Amino acid sequence: MDSFDFLEELNEQQRTAAEITEGYLRVIAGAGSGKTKLLVSRYAYLVECLGIDPSNILCVTFTNKAAGEMRSRIRSIIG
């Protein structure tokens, strides 16, 4: 997968949030709005495109199920 392919799947607001690199980012949105997709894409962007060490990134979710889903999706993008 080309390093930016995952960004093409995002809408304009999601892509903007995925590419912001300064400061913290808090995403508040309703169920089914693409929060997990955004967080996974942001993580992949930081690691694959900017070379950020994954140990310097914290992704927080409300449930273990959501955390497992994020791990699975991240692995599918960056291995």
Secondary structure in CASP SS format (residue, H / E / C, confidence):
PFRMAT SS
TARGET T0000
AUTHOR 0000-0000-0000
METHOD secondary structure of the structure
MODEL  1
M C 1.00
D C 1.00
S C 1.00
F C 1.00
D H 1.00
F H 1.00
L H 1.00
E H 1.00
E C 1.00
L C 1.00
N C 1.00
E H 1.00
Q H 1.00
Q H 1.00
R H 1.00
T H 1.00
A H 1.00
A H 1.00
E H 1.00
I C 1.00
T C 1.00
E C 1.00
G C 1.00
Y C 1.00
L C 1.00
R C 1.00
V C 1.00
I C 1.00
A C 1.00
G C 1.00
A C 1.00
G C 1.00
S C 1.00
G C 1.00
K H 1.00
T H 1.00
K H 1.00
L H 1.00
L H 1.00
V H 1.00
S H 1.00
R H 1.00
Y H 1.00
A H 1.00
Y H 1.00
L H 1.00
V H 1.00
E H 1.00
C H 1.00
L C 1.00
G C 1.00
I C 1.00
D C 1.00
P H 1.00
S H 1.00
N H 1.00
I C 1.00
L C 1.00
C C 1.00
V C 1.00
T C 1.00
F C 1.00
T C 1.00
N H 1.00
K H 1.00
A H 1.00
A H 1.00
G H 1.00
E H 1.00
M H 1.00
R H 1.00
S H 1.00
R H 1.00
I H 1.00
R H 1.00
S H 1.00
I H 1.00
I H 1.00
G C 1.00
END
